[in-house]
């Protein structure tokens, strides 16, 4: 028995014949054993072989590298520094089996800075692919940007010191993969740990997930909000494959009662899943041809120096009510300046973003005080979100630990909020539809008109 790689190709080369290769992203399998033949037969019958053809739109998950796949090392420039994060191999293997294209898009300014050669970067990626391969996982493409806009580094490569369209939050790397693989942006995702990743996803028309490894979004270089947050890549992948479809399905009774131009208010305790519900509801409405806009009441948090006691002492609720009233009475396109909030510095940025809201957009307001301010709208839909209290406690503690607070300080924050926030928020939830979230599924506990 002859083997192409060991026998036929070498003999052809010895004879001076020309060999050409095609690096195909489509379905190719070695069927040299009965087990492999059986697997290919299953893939053929299931339609997996046909769906891998590039005349079909493909689903993709774009992954940042440093801080998402591997442990964050500032200016990583050698294979020895590369350490894959726990569970990443299994998570990528799950994406492979779920028919997602897995593409790494990574800024590598160490090339432009002269701190890492292209050959060394190749060795780093070889190590990464080998480690993933040991767990039965693979990536379809690795795209990197070697540029860096700032000059003045010893040993820098002047030709690469430039502004470019590929460096995130630019979308050049994403756009090239979309073109090569015929990627459907609306059903694809980007997972990363920095604000540049999230802004790139937003600009490219992808769903975004911020993971709390690496920078955990606390670089705050760009004032942008992710669609979803998860502790790490394995949890993000679980949501993409299982959680998001389950969440979308369970929200269908709510979406069925919403009409163009209406306002939705989603309240609940901090870290109870309000933003996740809001993003999923927006995704569901979009799939039904209804555009929606999500506004977080966190944008109206006061800077630390301007706060007073209690929930309302932390929020600029008067200006938030004014904004809601403008949205509720909009006639045509509304131009609205909205604030932003920096978590680390605990400061409010006034008029940080200019927002256009069309007359038929559904506007979803989510946050701790969302139900309290819903009275500024004429006919609001009101939902109250809750999760298991121990899970919520762990989320609150993790949030403040990530910000650099001690465990004692984080615990004190949680306990203080039990006193000054929980009763107040619960009191604002009268007549709201109660939504209990369990394993990324929404259970409507009191549905009123929602059947």
C-alpha positions as CSV (number, residue, x, y, z in Angstrom):
1,X,0.0,0.0,0.0
2,X,1.4,3.4,-1.0
3,X,1.0,6.5,1.1
4,X,0.8,9.9,-0.7
5,X,3.0,11.8,1.8
6,X,5.6,9.0,2.4
7,X,5.8,7.4,-1.1
8,X,4.0,9.1,-4.0
9,X,4.9,12.8,-3.4
10,X,8.6,12.1,-2.6
11,X,8.9,10.0,-5.8
12,X,7.3,12.7,-7.9
13,X,9.7,15.3,-6.5
14,X,12.7,13.0,-7.3
15,X,11.4,12.8,-10.9
16,X,11.4,16.6,-11.0
17,X,7.6,16.9,-11.3
18,X,5.9,20.1,-10.1
19,X,3.6,19.8,-7.1
20,X,1.1,22.4,-6.3
21,X,-0.9,22.7,-3.1
22,X,-4.2,24.3,-2.1
23,X,-4.8,25.2,1.5
24,X,-8.5,24.4,1.6
25,X,-10.7,25.6,4.4
26,X,-13.3,23.1,3.2
27,X,-14.0,19.5,4.4
28,X,-10.9,17.3,4.0
29,X,-10.4,14.1,6.0
30,X,-7.9,11.2,5.8
31,X,-10.0,8.0,5.6
32,X,-7.3,5.5,5.9
33,X,-9.0,3.5,8.7
34,X,-12.5,2.0,9.1
35,X,-13.1,4.3,12.0
36,X,-12.3,7.4,10.0
37,X,-14.5,6.1,7.1
38,X,-17.4,5.7,9.6
39,X,-16.9,9.3,10.8
40,X,-16.9,10.7,7.3
41,X,-20.0,8.8,6.5
42,X,-21.7,10.3,9.6
43,X,-20.5,13.8,8.6
44,X,-21.8,13.3,5.0
45,X,-25.2,12.2,6.1
46,X,-25.5,15.0,8.7
47,X,-24.8,17.6,6.1
48,X,-21.5,18.7,7.7
49,X,-19.5,18.1,4.5
50,X,-21.9,20.1,2.4
51,X,-22.1,23.0,4.9
52,X,-18.3,23.3,4.9
53,X,-18.4,24.4,1.3
54,X,-17.6,28.1,0.9
55,X,-20.7,28.8,-1.2
56,X,-22.6,28.4,2.1
57,X,-22.3,31.2,4.6
58,X,-20.1,30.2,7.5
59,X,-20.4,30.9,11.2
60,X,-17.2,32.0,12.9
61,X,-15.8,32.8,16.3
62,X,-13.0,35.3,16.2
63,X,-10.7,35.0,19.2
64,X,-8.2,37.5,20.6
65,X,-5.0,35.7,21.6
66,X,-3.2,37.3,24.6
67,X,-5.4,37.3,27.7
68,X,-8.1,35.2,26.0
69,X,-6.3,32.0,24.8
70,X,-3.1,32.4,26.8
71,X,-2.0,34.0,30.0
72,X,-1.5,37.8,29.6
73,X,2.2,38.6,29.4
74,X,2.9,42.2,28.5
75,X,4.7,42.2,25.1
76,X,5.0,38.4,24.9
77,X,8.0,37.7,22.6
78,X,9.1,34.1,23.1
79,X,7.6,30.7,23.0
80,X,8.7,30.1,26.6
81,X,6.4,32.9,27.8
82,X,3.4,31.3,26.1
83,X,1.1,29.5,28.6
84,X,-2.4,28.4,27.5
85,X,-5.2,29.2,29.9
86,X,-7.2,26.3,31.5
87,X,-10.0,24.8,29.5
88,X,-9.1,26.7,26.3
89,X,-8.3,23.6,24.2
90,X,-11.6,21.9,25.1
91,X,-13.5,25.1,24.4
92,X,-12.0,25.4,20.9
93,X,-12.6,21.8,20.2
94,X,-16.3,22.3,21.0
95,X,-16.4,25.2,18.5
96,X,-14.8,22.9,15.9
97,X,-17.4,20.2,16.5
98,X,-20.2,22.8,16.4
99,X,-19.2,23.9,12.9
100,X,-17.8,27.3,13.8
101,X,-14.8,28.6,12.0
102,X,-12.3,29.5,14.7
103,X,-10.0,32.4,13.7
104,X,-7.5,34.2,15.8
105,X,-7.1,37.9,15.3
106,X,-4.3,39.4,17.3
107,X,-2.5,42.7,17.5
108,X,1.2,42.0,17.7
109,X,3.0,45.4,18.0
110,X,6.1,43.5,19.3
111,X,7.0,43.0,15.6
112,X,7.0,46.8,14.9
113,X,8.7,47.5,18.1
114,X,11.6,45.2,17.2
115,X,11.0,43.0,20.3
116,X,10.0,39.9,18.3
117,X,10.8,38.6,14.9
118,X,8.3,37.2,12.4
119,X,10.1,33.8,12.8
120,X,9.8,33.9,16.5
121,X,6.1,34.8,16.3
122,X,5.7,31.8,14.0
123,X,7.3,29.6,16.7
124,X,4.9,31.0,19.3
125,X,1.9,30.1,17.1
126,X,3.4,26.7,16.3
127,X,3.5,26.1,20.1
128,X,-0.1,27.3,20.5
129,X,-1.4,25.0,17.7
130,X,0.6,22.1,19.1
131,X,-0.9,22.5,22.5
132,X,-4.4,22.9,21.0
133,X,-3.8,19.8,18.9
134,X,-2.9,17.7,21.9
135,X,-6.5,18.4,23.0
136,X,-8.0,17.6,19.6
137,X,-8.6,21.3,18.8
138,X,-7.5,23.4,15.8
139,X,-7.9,27.0,14.5
140,X,-8.8,27.7,10.9
141,X,-6.8,30.9,10.6
142,X,-4.3,33.0,12.6
143,X,-4.2,36.6,11.5
144,X,-2.0,39.1,13.2
145,X,-1.3,42.8,12.8
146,X,2.4,43.7,13.0
147,X,1.9,47.4,13.1
148,X,2.2,50.0,15.8
149,X,1.4,53.7,15.5
150,X,3.8,55.1,18.0
151,X,7.5,55.7,17.3
152,X,10.6,56.0,19.5
153,X,11.3,52.4,20.5
154,X,14.9,51.2,20.3
155,X,15.2,48.6,17.5
156,X,11.8,49.5,16.0
157,X,11.0,48.7,12.4
158,X,10.2,52.0,10.8
159,X,8.2,50.6,7.9
160,X,5.7,49.0,10.4
161,X,5.3,52.2,12.5
162,X,2.1,53.4,11.0
163,X,-1.6,53.8,11.3
164,X,-3.4,50.9,9.7
165,X,-6.8,49.4,9.2
166,X,-5.9,46.0,10.6
167,X,-4.9,46.9,14.1
168,X,-7.9,46.4,16.5
169,X,-10.2,48.2,17.0
170,X,-9.8,48.4,13.2
171,X,-11.6,45.6,11.3
172,X,-9.1,44.8,8.6
173,X,-8.1,41.4,10.0
174,X,-11.8,40.5,10.5
175,X,-12.8,41.7,7.1
176,X,-10.1,39.6,5.4
177,X,-11.3,36.4,7.1
178,X,-15.0,37.3,6.3
179,X,-14.1,37.6,2.6
180,X,-12.0,34.4,2.6
181,X,-14.5,32.1,4.4
182,X,-17.8,33.8,3.4
183,X,-18.6,34.5,7.0
184,X,-22.1,35.5,8.1
185,X,-21.4,38.4,10.4
186,X,-24.9,38.3,12.0
187,X,-24.3,34.8,13.4
188,X,-20.6,35.2,14.3
189,X,-18.8,36.3,17.4
190,X,-15.7,37.9,18.7
191,X,-14.3,37.0,22.2
192,X,-11.6,39.1,23.8
193,X,-10.4,40.7,27.0
194,X,-9.9,44.3,26.0
195,X,-12.0,47.3,25.0
196,X,-10.3,47.3,21.6
197,X,-11.6,43.8,21.0
198,X,-15.2,44.8,21.9
199,X,-15.0,48.0,19.7
200,X,-13.7,45.9,16.8
201,X,-16.6,43.5,17.2
202,X,-19.1,46.4,17.2
203,X,-17.6,48.0,14.1
204,X,-17.5,44.6,12.3
205,X,-21.1,43.7,13.0
206,X,-20.3,40.7,15.3
207,X,-21.7,39.7,18.6
208,X,-19.1,40.5,21.3
209,X,-18.1,38.7,24.5
210,X,-15.8,40.2,27.1
211,X,-13.9,37.6,29.1
212,X,-12.6,38.4,32.6
213,X,-9.2,37.0,32.0
214,X,-6.3,39.2,30.8
215,X,-7.3,42.8,31.0
216,X,-10.9,41.9,31.7
217,X,-12.0,45.1,29.8
218,X,-10.5,47.2,32.5
219,X,-8.0,48.8,30.2
220,X,-10.9,51.3,29.5
221,X,-9.0,52.6,26.5
222,X,-12.3,52.8,24.6
223,X,-15.7,53.5,26.2
224,X,-17.6,50.6,24.8
225,X,-19.9,48.0,26.3
226,X,-19.8,44.3,25.3
227,X,-22.9,42.4,24.5
228,X,-22.1,39.7,27.0
229,X,-19.5,39.1,29.8
230,X,-18.2,35.7,31.0
231,X,-15.4,34.7,33.4
232,X,-13.3,32.9,30.7
233,X,-13.3,31.4,27.2
234,X,-14.8,28.0,28.2
235,X,-17.8,29.8,29.7
236,X,-18.1,32.1,26.7
237,X,-18.0,29.1,24.3
238,X,-20.7,27.3,26.3
239,X,-22.9,30.4,26.0
240,X,-22.3,30.6,22.2
241,X,-23.1,27.0,21.6
242,X,-25.8,26.3,24.2
243,X,-26.7,29.3,26.3
244,X,-27.5,31.9,23.6
245,X,-29.9,29.7,21.6
246,X,-31.6,28.6,24.9
247,X,-31.9,32.2,26.0
248,X,-33.3,33.4,22.7
249,X,-35.9,30.7,22.7
250,X,-37.1,31.4,26.2
251,X,-37.4,35.1,25.4
252,X,-39.8,34.6,22.5
253,X,-43.0,35.1,24.5
254,X,-41.7,38.5,25.6
255,X,-40.6,39.6,22.2
256,X,-43.9,38.6,20.7
257,X,-45.6,41.4,22.7
258,X,-43.2,44.1,21.7
259,X,-43.9,46.6,18.9
260,X,-41.7,49.0,17.0
261,X,-41.0,52.2,18.9
262,X,-41.9,50.9,22.3
263,X,-39.7,51.0,25.4
264,X,-38.6,48.2,27.6
265,X,-37.2,48.5,31.2
266,X,-35.2,45.6,32.7
267,X,-34.4,46.0,36.4
268,X,-33.0,43.9,39.2
269,X,-30.1,43.7,41.7
270,X,-26.6,44.3,40.5
271,X,-25.0,41.4,38.7
272,X,-28.3,39.6,38.3
273,X,-28.1,39.2,34.5
274,X,-30.0,42.3,33.3
275,X,-27.5,43.2,30.6
276,X,-27.5,39.6,29.3
277,X,-31.3,39.6,29.0
278,X,-31.2,43.0,27.3
279,X,-28.6,41.9,24.8
280,X,-30.4,38.7,24.0
281,X,-33.7,40.4,23.6
282,X,-32.1,42.8,21.2
283,X,-30.6,39.9,19.3
284,X,-34.0,38.2,19.1
285,X,-35.8,41.4,17.9
286,X,-33.1,41.9,15.3
287,X,-33.6,38.4,14.0
288,X,-37.3,39.4,13.6
289,X,-36.4,42.5,11.6
290,X,-37.0,44.9,14.5
291,X,-34.1,47.2,15.4
292,X,-33.4,48.0,19.0
293,X,-31.1,50.0,21.2
294,X,-29.8,49.0,24.6
295,X,-29.1,51.7,27.2
296,X,-27.6,50.9,30.6
297,X,-28.5,53.0,33.6
298,X,-24.8,52.6,34.7
299,X,-24.1,55.4,32.2
300,X,-25.8,57.7,34.6
301,X,-23.8,56.7,37.7
302,X,-22.3,59.7,39.4
303,X,-18.6,60.1,39.8
304,X,-17.4,59.1,43.3
305,X,-16.8,62.7,44.4
306,X,-20.4,63.7,43.6
307,X,-22.2,60.8,45.3
308,X,-24.4,60.7,48.3
309,X,-25.9,57.9,50.3
310,X,-28.2,55.3,48.9
311,X,-29.1,54.0,45.4
312,X,-30.2,57.4,44.1
313,X,-27.2,59.1,45.6
314,X,-25.1,57.0,43.3
315,X,-27.2,57.8,40.2
316,X,-28.0,61.0,38.3
317,X,-31.6,59.9,37.9
318,X,-33.0,63.3,37.0
319,X,-30.9,63.5,33.8
320,X,-31.8,59.9,33.1
321,X,-35.5,60.6,33.4
322,X,-35.0,63.6,31.0
323,X,-33.4,61.3,28.4
324,X,-36.2,58.7,28.8
325,X,-38.8,61.4,28.3
326,X,-37.1,62.5,25.1
327,X,-36.9,58.9,23.8
328,X,-40.6,58.2,24.7
329,X,-41.8,61.3,22.8
330,X,-39.5,61.0,19.8
331,X,-41.0,61.8,16.4
332,X,-38.6,60.8,13.7
333,X,-34.9,60.5,14.3
334,X,-33.7,61.5,17.8
335,X,-30.1,62.6,18.4
336,X,-29.1,61.9,22.0
337,X,-25.8,62.5,23.9
338,X,-25.3,59.8,26.5
339,X,-22.7,59.5,29.3
340,X,-20.2,56.7,30.1
341,X,-18.8,55.5,33.4
342,X,-15.2,54.4,34.1
343,X,-15.3,51.6,36.6
344,X,-11.7,51.8,37.8
345,X,-11.6,55.5,38.3
346,X,-15.3,55.6,39.3
347,X,-15.9,58.7,37.2
348,X,-18.6,59.8,34.9
349,X,-17.8,60.9,31.4
350,X,-20.5,63.4,30.2
351,X,-21.7,63.2,26.6
352,X,-19.3,60.4,25.9
353,X,-21.3,59.0,22.9
354,X,-23.7,60.4,20.3
355,X,-26.6,58.1,19.8
356,X,-29.2,58.1,16.9
357,X,-32.5,56.6,17.8
358,X,-35.1,56.1,15.0
359,X,-38.9,56.4,15.6
360,X,-39.5,52.7,15.2
361,X,-36.5,51.5,17.3
362,X,-37.3,49.5,20.4
363,X,-35.3,51.1,23.3
364,X,-34.3,48.7,26.1
365,X,-33.2,50.4,29.3
366,X,-31.5,48.0,31.7
367,X,-30.0,48.6,35.1
368,X,-30.5,48.7,38.9
369,X,-32.7,51.8,38.7
370,X,-34.4,51.0,35.4
371,X,-37.8,50.1,36.9
372,X,-37.7,53.2,39.1
373,X,-37.3,55.6,36.2
374,X,-39.7,53.7,33.9
375,X,-42.4,56.1,35.0
376,X,-40.9,58.7,32.6
377,X,-42.2,56.6,29.7
378,X,-45.9,56.5,28.8
379,X,-46.4,52.8,28.2
380,X,-43.4,50.9,29.4
381,X,-42.8,47.1,29.4
382,X,-41.3,46.3,32.8
383,X,-39.3,43.2,33.7
384,X,-37.5,42.3,36.9
385,X,-34.6,39.8,36.6
386,X,-33.4,37.5,39.4
387,X,-30.9,34.7,39.9
388,X,-29.8,32.5,42.7
389,X,-28.5,34.8,45.5
390,X,-25.3,32.8,46.1
391,X,-24.5,33.0,42.4
392,X,-25.2,36.8,42.5
393,X,-23.0,37.2,45.5
394,X,-20.1,35.5,43.8
395,X,-20.5,37.7,40.7
396,X,-20.5,40.9,42.9
397,X,-17.3,39.7,44.7
398,X,-15.6,38.8,41.4
399,X,-16.5,42.2,39.9
400,X,-14.7,44.1,42.7
401,X,-11.8,41.7,43.0
402,X,-11.1,42.3,39.3
403,X,-11.1,46.0,40.0
404,X,-8.3,45.5,42.6
405,X,-10.4,45.6,45.8
406,X,-9.5,43.2,48.6
407,X,-11.8,40.3,49.4
408,X,-12.7,42.1,52.7
409,X,-13.6,45.3,50.8
410,X,-15.6,43.4,48.2
411,X,-17.5,41.5,50.8
412,X,-18.3,44.8,52.6
413,X,-19.7,46.3,49.3
414,X,-22.0,43.3,48.9
415,X,-23.2,43.4,52.4
416,X,-23.8,47.2,52.3
417,X,-25.8,46.8,49.1
418,X,-28.0,44.2,50.8
419,X,-29.0,47.0,53.1
420,X,-29.2,50.1,51.0
421,X,-30.0,48.6,47.5
422,X,-31.8,45.3,47.6
423,X,-35.0,46.4,49.5
424,X,-35.1,49.6,47.4
425,X,-34.8,47.8,44.0
426,X,-37.4,45.1,45.1
427,X,-39.8,47.9,46.0
428,X,-39.5,49.4,42.5
429,X,-40.5,46.1,40.9
430,X,-44.2,46.2,41.6
431,X,-46.3,45.2,38.6
432,X,-43.2,44.1,36.7
433,X,-43.0,40.7,35.0
434,X,-40.6,38.5,37.0
435,X,-37.9,36.8,35.0
436,X,-35.9,34.1,36.8
437,X,-32.7,33.1,35.0
438,X,-31.5,29.5,35.4
439,X,-28.8,28.1,33.3
440,X,-29.3,30.7,30.5
441,X,-33.0,30.1,30.4
442,X,-35.6,32.6,31.3
443,X,-38.5,31.5,33.4
444,X,-41.5,33.9,33.4
445,X,-42.8,33.6,36.9
446,X,-45.6,36.2,36.8
447,X,-46.6,36.8,33.2
448,X,-49.6,39.2,33.3
449,X,-50.3,39.6,29.6
450,X,-47.2,37.7,28.5
451,X,-48.5,34.2,27.6
